[in-house]
Amino acid sequence: MPIVTIQVTREGTTPGADCVSAEEKAQLIEGVSQLLLEVLHKPLESTFVVIDEVPTENWGWGGLPALEYRKLKASKQV
């Protein structure tokens, strides 16, 4: 019984959205479940997928909070 956890930042993928949409979550669940079926032969009904949306202020990399890192990276691409 595989359990897959997907962590994403809690922000939308389109302007004005503040979270991953229900449709996007459904696509992630379907895609991961299908991949486990194809690669590991795990039945769809035995695969669990958990999507954990993390607030951007609780996410970071490069030693910085996510939004600060993005601003720094954007300023260096000029």
C-alpha positions as a Markdown table, in Angstrom:
| # | Residue | x | y | z |
|---|---|---|---|---|
| 1 | Met | 0.0 | 0.0 | 0.0 |
| 2 | Pro | 2.0 | 3.0 | -1.2 |
| 3 | Ile | 1.4 | 6.4 | 0.4 |
| 4 | Val | 2.7 | 9.4 | -1.6 |
| 5 | Thr | 2.9 | 12.8 | 0.0 |
| 6 | Ile | 3.2 | 15.8 | -2.4 |
| 7 | Gln | 4.2 | 19.1 | -0.8 |
| 8 | Val | 3.5 | 22.3 | -2.7 |
| 9 | Thr | 3.5 | 26.0 | -1.6 |
| 10 | Arg | 0.1 | 27.3 | -0.9 |
| 11 | Glu | -0.2 | 29.7 | -3.8 |
| 12 | Gly | -2.1 | 29.6 | -7.0 |
| 13 | Thr | -0.8 | 28.8 | -10.4 |
| 14 | Thr | -2.9 | 31.5 | -12.0 |
| 15 | Pro | -3.3 | 35.2 | -11.2 |
| 16 | Gly | -5.7 | 35.7 | -8.3 |
| 17 | Ala | -5.5 | 32.1 | -7.1 |
| 18 | Asp | -4.2 | 31.5 | -3.6 |
| 19 | Cys | -4.0 | 27.7 | -3.6 |
| 20 | Val | -3.7 | 24.8 | -6.0 |
| 21 | Ser | -7.1 | 24.2 | -7.6 |
| 22 | Ala | -9.2 | 21.1 | -7.0 |
| 23 | Glu | -8.7 | 20.2 | -10.7 |
| 24 | Glu | -4.9 | 20.4 | -10.4 |
| 25 | Lys | -5.0 | 18.3 | -7.2 |
| 26 | Ala | -7.1 | 15.7 | -9.0 |
| 27 | Gln | -4.6 | 15.6 | -11.9 |
| 28 | Leu | -1.7 | 15.1 | -9.4 |
| 29 | Ile | -3.6 | 12.3 | -7.6 |
| 30 | Glu | -4.5 | 10.6 | -10.9 |
| 31 | Gly | -1.0 | 11.0 | -12.4 |
| 32 | Val | 0.9 | 9.7 | -9.3 |
| 33 | Ser | -1.5 | 6.8 | -8.9 |
| 34 | Gln | -1.1 | 5.8 | -12.6 |
| 35 | Leu | 2.7 | 6.0 | -12.3 |
| 36 | Leu | 2.7 | 3.6 | -9.4 |
| 37 | Leu | 0.4 | 1.3 | -11.3 |
| 38 | Glu | 2.7 | 1.3 | -14.4 |
| 39 | Val | 6.1 | 1.1 | -12.6 |
| 40 | Leu | 5.4 | -0.9 | -9.4 |
| 41 | His | 2.1 | -2.6 | -10.5 |
| 42 | Lys | 0.3 | -1.2 | -7.5 |
| 43 | Pro | -3.5 | -1.2 | -7.9 |
| 44 | Leu | -5.1 | 2.2 | -7.9 |
| 45 | Glu | -7.4 | 1.3 | -5.0 |
| 46 | Ser | -4.3 | 0.6 | -2.8 |
| 47 | Thr | -2.5 | 3.9 | -3.5 |
| 48 | Phe | -3.0 | 6.9 | -1.2 |
| 49 | Val | -1.9 | 10.4 | -2.3 |
| 50 | Val | -1.7 | 13.2 | 0.2 |
| 51 | Ile | -1.3 | 16.8 | -1.0 |
| 52 | Asp | 0.1 | 19.1 | 1.7 |
| 53 | Glu | -0.1 | 22.8 | 0.9 |
| 54 | Val | 2.5 | 24.7 | 2.8 |
| 55 | Pro | 2.2 | 28.5 | 3.4 |
| 56 | Thr | 5.0 | 30.3 | 1.5 |
| 57 | Glu | 6.2 | 31.8 | 4.7 |
| 58 | Asn | 6.9 | 28.3 | 6.0 |
| 59 | Trp | 8.9 | 27.4 | 2.9 |
| 60 | Gly | 12.4 | 28.3 | 1.9 |
| 61 | Trp | 15.6 | 27.4 | 0.1 |
| 62 | Gly | 19.0 | 28.8 | -0.5 |
| 63 | Gly | 19.0 | 30.0 | 3.1 |
| 64 | Leu | 16.1 | 32.4 | 2.6 |
| 65 | Pro | 12.3 | 32.3 | 2.9 |
| 66 | Ala | 10.8 | 31.3 | -0.5 |
| 67 | Leu | 9.5 | 34.8 | -1.5 |
| 68 | Glu | 12.8 | 36.5 | -0.6 |
| 69 | Tyr | 14.7 | 33.9 | -2.6 |
| 70 | Arg | 12.5 | 34.4 | -5.6 |
| 71 | Lys | 13.0 | 38.2 | -5.5 |
| 72 | Leu | 16.8 | 37.8 | -5.2 |
| 73 | Lys | 16.8 | 35.3 | -8.1 |
| 74 | Ala | 14.6 | 37.6 | -10.2 |
| 75 | Ser | 16.8 | 40.6 | -9.6 |
| 76 | Lys | 19.9 | 38.7 | -10.7 |
| 77 | Gln | 18.2 | 37.7 | -14.1 |
| 78 | Val | 18.1 | 41.3 | -15.3 |
